[in-house]
Amino acid sequence: MKVRTITTFSNLSYPAKPEELENVASFNKRAKQLLEDRGFEVQETRIATNFFEGARLNLSYEDVLPWVINIQSICDSCGIDFISLGAIKPGVRASVYELIPEIISETETVSLCVSLTLPGRGPVAHAVKEAASAIKRISERTERGAGNFRFGAVANCLPSVPFFPSGYHDGGHPHFSVGFESGGSVYAVAHEAPNAEAAAALLLGEMEFELEKVEAACGELSRSERIDFTGADISLNPGILETESVCLAVEKLAGGRLGCSGTLRVVAMLVDALGKAEISRCGYSGIFLPVLEDYGLAERANEGKMSLALLLAISAVCGAGLDAIPLPGDISVKKLEAILFDVAALSSRAGKPLSARLLPAPGKEAGEKTEFGIPFLIDCATIAP
């Protein structure tokens, strides 16, 4: 099991103070080194902040963009892989949403998200519409539409998710969390175990052992550095290799293609097994099914066997929603709104965090293969909305 990310959550000043980012970057490097010394492969380190709060929402595009570009430059020099500016929440001025495609198109490692809901309420219509419009404009303004990989729409997501673009800071004291890449583990267990029940038990045993080591190391770091450790998102998260596919693992245990009878049972059993792990948890802590990041899901898309309805149905028992979804380039804003409304409605009715990361591929029709050109994505056929 790999550590996909160590994410530190911290406030940043405006104008930017390089020493603030340098201090966080230094902490991240020490955290990465400690986990590597304990035998873990750590892929990335990240920073999440809360830029879209308070007086900063009154800033103009001319004020914000130079700040963001400077922040990215500092992060690059410090060795920070990605930075999240945080979540834009319902109730802000419309002009704030106008900043989204500008920020994404002028940067390479900056991400942000839009919240589609308010606590205890269903979808907020204006937020859904603004997010859909941003997705469409990002697809038109960034090369091959790839900028949407760094933009997400979230529903009922709490702060401190280590994964981007959902992760954001709540504005409190600095803290850190970790996220895993565990597709290889679940794939191996699925092919070793005689049935789904045995696989769930084996997975829990294997992951608990690894998670306890991570939590112990993070606890030591928290005490020595005097920074809170808020837990781990223990979601089953695929890699791009065939032997790291969560989709193929679920299919092996269900005895058929994803969506066959028994799919939801297997997914629910795996999530229930994760829930028994004795570790401080944060984020989704379910199962991720990102089409462009999972070998099996990409194959099903190429076969025409993948649909948004299927992925939403599975999300009802696991989370995290519609992640890394390749869509036809000519998709309308109205259709994007409809997709986001479905995600937000399911999230609100089920009482669980969900998100959407939708990637319209310019010039590609339904069923045609994407060409995003991102090394950690698997280009595959677009899915009809």
C-alpha positions as CSV (number, residue, x, y, z in Angstrom):
1,M,0.0,0.0,0.0
2,K,1.3,3.4,-1.0
3,V,0.8,6.8,0.5
4,R,-0.6,8.9,-2.4
5,T,-0.3,12.2,-0.5
6,I,0.7,14.0,2.6
7,T,-1.5,17.1,2.7
8,T,-1.0,20.0,5.1
9,F,-3.8,22.5,5.7
10,S,-2.7,26.0,6.5
11,N,-3.7,29.6,6.2
12,L,-1.8,31.8,3.8
13,S,-1.4,35.6,4.0
14,Y,-2.4,38.0,1.3
15,P,-0.1,39.3,-0.2
16,A,1.9,36.0,-0.2
17,K,4.7,35.5,2.3
18,P,7.2,33.0,0.9
19,E,8.3,31.9,4.3
20,E,4.8,30.6,5.1
21,L,4.9,28.2,2.2
22,E,8.5,27.4,2.8
23,N,7.7,26.4,6.4
24,V,4.9,24.1,5.3
25,A,7.0,22.6,2.5
26,S,9.8,21.9,5.1
27,F,7.3,20.1,7.3
28,N,6.0,18.1,4.4
29,K,9.5,17.0,3.5
30,R,10.1,15.8,7.1
31,A,6.8,14.0,7.1
32,K,7.6,12.3,3.8
33,Q,11.0,11.3,5.0
34,L,9.7,9.8,8.2
35,L,7.1,7.7,6.3
36,E,9.7,6.6,3.8
37,D,12.0,5.6,6.7
38,R,9.1,3.4,7.9
39,G,8.9,1.6,4.6
40,F,6.2,3.5,2.7
41,E,6.4,4.9,-0.8
42,V,5.1,8.5,-0.6
43,Q,4.1,9.9,-4.0
44,E,3.2,13.5,-3.4
45,T,3.1,16.3,-0.8
46,R,0.4,19.0,-1.0
47,I,-0.9,22.2,0.7
48,A,-4.5,23.1,1.1
49,T,-5.6,26.6,2.1
50,N,-8.7,28.7,2.5
51,F,-8.2,31.4,0.0
52,F,-11.9,31.9,-0.8
53,E,-12.9,33.2,2.5
54,G,-13.7,36.6,4.0
55,A,-12.4,39.9,2.5
56,R,-10.5,38.1,-0.2
57,L,-13.8,37.5,-2.0
58,N,-13.9,41.2,-2.8
59,L,-10.7,41.0,-4.8
60,S,-10.7,41.5,-8.5
61,Y,-9.4,39.2,-11.2
62,E,-6.4,41.6,-11.6
63,D,-5.6,41.2,-7.9
64,V,-6.1,37.5,-7.6
65,L,-4.3,36.0,-10.6
66,P,-0.8,37.4,-9.9
67,W,-1.1,36.2,-6.3
68,V,-2.0,32.7,-7.5
69,I,0.7,32.5,-10.1
70,N,3.2,33.7,-7.4
71,I,2.0,31.1,-5.0
72,Q,2.5,28.3,-7.6
73,S,6.0,29.6,-8.3
74,I,6.9,29.4,-4.6
75,C,5.4,25.9,-4.3
76,D,7.4,24.8,-7.3
77,S,10.6,26.1,-5.8
78,C,9.8,24.4,-2.5
79,G,9.0,21.0,-4.0
80,I,5.3,21.1,-3.3
81,D,3.5,19.0,-5.9
82,F,0.0,20.6,-5.7
83,I,-1.7,23.4,-3.9
84,S,-5.5,23.8,-3.3
85,L,-7.0,27.3,-2.9
86,G,-9.9,25.7,-1.2
87,A,-13.7,25.7,-1.7
88,I,-16.0,28.4,-3.1
89,K,-19.2,28.1,-1.0
90,P,-22.7,29.1,-1.9
91,G,-23.6,32.8,-1.3
92,V,-20.5,34.4,-2.8
93,R,-20.7,37.0,-5.5
94,A,-21.1,35.7,-9.1
95,S,-17.8,37.4,-10.0
96,V,-15.9,35.0,-7.7
97,Y,-17.0,32.1,-9.9
98,E,-15.7,34.0,-12.9
99,L,-12.2,33.6,-11.5
100,I,-12.2,29.8,-11.8
101,P,-11.3,29.3,-15.5
102,E,-8.8,32.1,-15.2
103,I,-7.0,30.5,-12.3
104,I,-7.0,27.0,-13.8
105,S,-6.0,28.1,-17.3
106,E,-3.1,30.2,-16.0
107,T,-1.6,27.5,-13.7
108,E,-0.5,23.9,-13.7
109,T,-0.5,22.7,-10.1
110,V,-3.3,24.8,-8.5
111,S,-6.7,23.3,-7.8
112,L,-9.9,24.4,-6.3
113,C,-13.5,23.3,-5.9
114,V,-17.1,24.6,-5.7
115,S,-19.4,23.5,-3.0
116,L,-22.8,22.5,-4.4
117,T,-24.6,22.3,-1.1
118,L,-25.0,23.9,2.3
119,P,-25.1,21.8,5.6
120,G,-28.5,20.3,6.1
121,R,-29.8,21.4,2.7
122,G,-30.1,19.9,-0.8
123,P,-28.4,21.3,-4.0
124,V,-28.0,25.1,-4.2
125,A,-29.1,25.9,-7.7
126,H,-26.9,28.9,-8.4
127,A,-23.8,27.0,-7.2
128,V,-24.6,24.1,-9.4
129,K,-25.1,26.3,-12.5
130,E,-21.8,28.3,-11.8
131,A,-19.8,25.0,-11.4
132,A,-21.3,23.6,-14.6
133,S,-20.4,26.8,-16.5
134,A,-16.8,26.7,-15.1
135,I,-16.3,23.1,-16.3
136,K,-17.4,24.1,-19.8
137,R,-15.2,27.1,-19.9
138,I,-12.2,25.3,-18.5
139,S,-12.6,22.6,-21.2
140,E,-12.5,25.4,-23.8
141,R,-9.6,27.4,-22.3
142,T,-7.1,24.7,-21.3
143,E,-5.1,22.4,-23.6
144,R,-7.3,19.4,-24.6
145,G,-9.6,20.4,-21.7
146,A,-7.1,18.8,-19.2
147,G,-7.5,21.7,-16.7
148,N,-10.7,20.1,-15.4
149,F,-8.5,17.5,-13.7
150,R,-7.8,20.2,-11.1
151,F,-11.3,21.5,-10.7
152,G,-14.1,19.7,-8.7
153,A,-17.6,20.2,-7.5
154,V,-18.2,18.8,-4.0
155,A,-21.4,18.0,-2.0
156,N,-21.4,17.8,1.8
157,C,-17.6,17.4,1.9
158,L,-16.0,18.4,5.2
159,P,-12.6,20.1,5.3
160,S,-9.3,18.2,5.6
161,V,-9.8,15.8,2.7
162,P,-6.2,15.0,1.6
163,F,-7.2,14.3,-2.0
164,F,-7.6,17.2,-4.5
165,P,-9.5,18.9,-5.9
166,S,-11.9,18.2,-2.9
167,G,-9.5,19.2,-0.2
168,Y,-9.8,22.5,1.6
169,H,-8.8,24.1,4.8
170,D,-11.3,25.3,7.4
171,G,-9.3,28.3,8.5
172,G,-8.3,26.9,11.9
173,H,-5.0,25.8,13.2
174,P,-2.6,24.0,10.8
175,H,-2.9,20.3,10.6
176,F,-2.2,17.4,8.2
177,S,-3.8,14.3,6.9
178,V,-2.7,11.4,4.6
179,G,-4.4,9.6,1.7
180,F,-3.5,6.2,0.3
181,E,-3.2,4.4,-3.0
182,S,-4.4,0.9,-2.2
183,G,-5.6,-0.5,-5.5
184,G,-2.7,-3.0,-5.6
185,S,-3.7,-4.4,-2.2
186,V,-7.4,-4.9,-3.0
187,Y,-6.5,-6.4,-6.4
188,A,-4.2,-8.9,-4.8
189,V,-6.7,-9.8,-2.0
190,A,-9.5,-10.3,-4.6
191,H,-7.4,-12.8,-6.5
192,E,-6.2,-14.6,-3.4
193,A,-9.4,-15.0,-1.5
194,P,-12.0,-17.7,-2.3
195,N,-14.9,-15.4,-1.9
196,A,-16.0,-11.8,-1.1
197,E,-16.4,-12.4,2.6
198,A,-12.8,-13.8,2.9
199,A,-11.5,-11.0,0.7
200,A,-13.0,-8.4,3.0
201,A,-11.5,-10.0,6.1
202,L,-8.1,-10.3,4.4
203,L,-8.2,-6.7,3.3
204,L,-9.0,-5.5,6.8
205,G,-6.2,-7.4,8.3
206,E,-3.7,-6.3,5.7
207,M,-4.7,-2.6,5.8
208,E,-5.0,-2.4,9.5
209,F,-1.4,-3.5,9.9
210,E,-0.2,-0.9,7.5
211,L,-2.5,1.8,8.7
212,E,-1.4,1.3,12.3
213,K,2.2,1.9,11.2
214,V,1.2,5.1,9.4
215,E,-0.8,6.4,12.3
216,A,2.0,5.7,14.8
217,A,4.5,7.6,12.6
218,C,2.1,10.5,12.1
219,G,1.4,10.6,15.9
220,E,5.1,10.9,16.6
221,L,5.4,13.7,14.0
222,S,2.4,15.5,15.4
223,R,3.9,15.5,18.9
224,S,7.4,16.5,17.9
225,E,6.2,19.2,15.4
226,R,3.3,20.4,17.5
227,I,0.9,20.1,14.6
228,D,-2.4,18.2,14.7
229,F,-2.8,14.9,12.7
230,T,-6.5,14.8,11.6
231,G,-6.4,11.3,10.3
232,A,-6.3,9.3,7.1
233,D,-8.6,8.9,4.1
234,I,-8.4,5.2,3.8
235,S,-10.4,5.0,0.6
236,L,-9.6,2.1,-1.8
237,N,-7.9,4.2,-4.5
238,P,-6.6,2.7,-7.7
239,G,-3.3,3.1,-9.6
240,I,-3.1,3.1,-13.4
241,L,-1.7,-0.4,-13.8
242,E,-4.0,-3.5,-14.4
243,T,-2.8,-5.0,-11.1
244,E,-3.9,-1.8,-9.2
245,S,-7.4,-1.7,-10.5
246,V,-10.2,-1.5,-8.0
247,C,-12.7,-2.1,-10.7
248,L,-11.1,-5.4,-11.7
249,A,-10.9,-6.4,-8.0
250,V,-14.6,-5.8,-7.5
251,E,-15.5,-7.7,-10.7
252,K,-13.4,-10.7,-9.6
253,L,-15.3,-10.8,-6.3
254,A,-18.7,-10.2,-7.9
255,G,-18.2,-12.8,-10.6
256,G,-19.0,-10.5,-13.6
257,R,-18.6,-7.1,-15.2
258,L,-19.0,-4.0,-13.0
259,G,-22.7,-3.5,-12.6
260,C,-23.6,-7.2,-12.6
261,S,-25.8,-8.5,-9.8
262,G,-23.7,-8.6,-6.7
263,T,-21.6,-5.5,-7.5
264,L,-23.2,-3.3,-4.8
265,R,-23.0,-6.2,-2.2
266,V,-19.2,-6.5,-2.9
267,V,-18.6,-2.8,-2.7
268,A,-20.6,-2.4,0.5
269,M,-18.7,-5.3,2.1
270,L,-15.4,-3.8,1.3
271,V,-16.5,-0.4,2.6
272,D,-17.8,-2.1,5.8
273,A,-14.5,-3.8,6.2
274,L,-12.7,-0.5,6.0
275,G,-15.0,0.9,8.6
276,K,-13.7,-1.6,11.1
277,A,-10.1,-0.4,10.9
278,E,-9.1,1.2,14.1
279,I,-7.5,4.4,12.8
280,S,-8.5,8.1,12.9
281,R,-10.3,8.7,9.6
282,C,-11.1,11.7,7.5
283,G,-12.4,12.4,4.0
284,Y,-14.4,9.8,2.1
285,S,-12.9,6.6,3.5
286,G,-14.8,4.6,0.9
287,I,-14.0,3.4,-2.6
288,F,-12.8,5.6,-5.5
289,L,-13.8,4.7,-9.0
290,P,-12.1,7.4,-11.2
291,V,-12.6,6.3,-14.8
292,L,-9.4,7.9,-16.2
293,E,-7.3,6.6,-13.3
294,D,-8.4,2.9,-13.1
295,Y,-7.3,0.4,-15.8
296,G,-10.5,-1.7,-15.5
297,L,-12.8,1.3,-15.6
298,A,-11.0,2.7,-18.7
299,E,-11.4,-0.7,-20.4
300,R,-15.1,-0.8,-19.6
301,A,-15.4,2.7,-21.1
302,N,-13.7,1.5,-24.2
303,E,-16.1,-1.4,-24.5
304,G,-19.1,1.0,-24.1
305,K,-20.0,-0.7,-20.8
306,M,-19.7,2.4,-18.6
307,S,-22.4,4.9,-17.6
308,L,-22.9,7.7,-15.2
309,A,-26.0,6.0,-13.8
310,L,-23.9,2.9,-12.9
311,L,-21.2,5.0,-11.2
312,L,-23.8,7.0,-9.2
313,A,-25.6,3.8,-8.2
314,I,-22.3,2.4,-6.8
315,S,-21.6,5.8,-5.1
316,A,-24.8,5.3,-3.1
317,V,-23.0,2.5,-1.1
318,C,-19.4,3.7,-1.2
319,G,-18.6,7.3,-2.4
320,A,-16.9,9.3,-3.8
321,G,-19.2,10.3,-6.7
322,L,-18.3,10.8,-10.3
323,D,-14.5,11.1,-10.5
324,A,-12.3,11.7,-13.5
325,I,-15.1,11.2,-16.0
326,P,-14.3,11.6,-19.7
327,L,-17.2,13.3,-21.5
328,P,-17.9,14.4,-25.1
329,G,-16.5,17.8,-25.8
330,D,-19.8,19.2,-27.1
331,I,-21.7,18.5,-23.9
332,S,-23.9,21.5,-23.0
333,V,-23.8,23.5,-19.8
334,K,-27.4,22.3,-19.2
335,K,-26.3,18.7,-19.3
336,L,-23.4,19.4,-17.0
337,E,-25.9,21.1,-14.6
338,A,-28.1,18.0,-14.7
339,I,-25.1,15.7,-13.8
340,L,-24.1,17.9,-10.9
341,F,-27.6,18.2,-9.6
342,D,-27.8,14.4,-9.5
343,V,-24.5,14.1,-7.6
344,A,-25.7,16.8,-5.1
345,A,-29.1,15.3,-4.7
346,L,-27.7,11.8,-4.0
347,S,-25.2,13.3,-1.5
348,S,-28.0,15.1,0.4
349,R,-30.4,12.2,0.4
350,A,-27.8,9.6,1.4
351,G,-26.1,12.0,3.9
352,K,-22.6,11.3,2.6
353,P,-19.8,13.3,0.9
354,L,-19.7,13.0,-2.9
355,S,-17.9,15.0,-5.5
356,A,-17.7,15.3,-9.3
357,R,-14.7,15.8,-11.5
358,L,-15.9,16.0,-15.1
359,L,-13.6,16.3,-18.1
360,P,-15.2,17.2,-21.4
361,A,-12.7,16.4,-24.2
362,P,-12.8,19.1,-26.9
363,G,-13.4,17.7,-30.3
364,K,-14.3,14.2,-29.1
365,E,-17.7,12.7,-29.5
366,A,-19.3,10.0,-27.3
367,G,-17.2,6.8,-27.6
368,E,-14.1,8.5,-29.0
369,K,-10.8,8.2,-27.1
370,T,-9.5,11.1,-25.1
371,E,-6.1,12.6,-25.6
372,F,-5.5,14.6,-22.4
373,G,-1.8,13.9,-22.4
374,I,-1.5,13.6,-18.6
375,P,1.0,10.8,-17.5
376,F,-1.1,9.7,-14.6
377,L,-4.3,9.4,-16.6
378,I,-5.4,6.6,-18.9
379,D,-6.9,7.9,-22.1
380,C,-10.1,6.1,-22.9
381,A,-13.5,6.5,-24.7
382,T,-15.7,9.3,-23.6
383,I,-18.9,8.4,-21.8
384,A,-22.3,9.5,-23.1
385,P,-24.0,11.8,-20.5
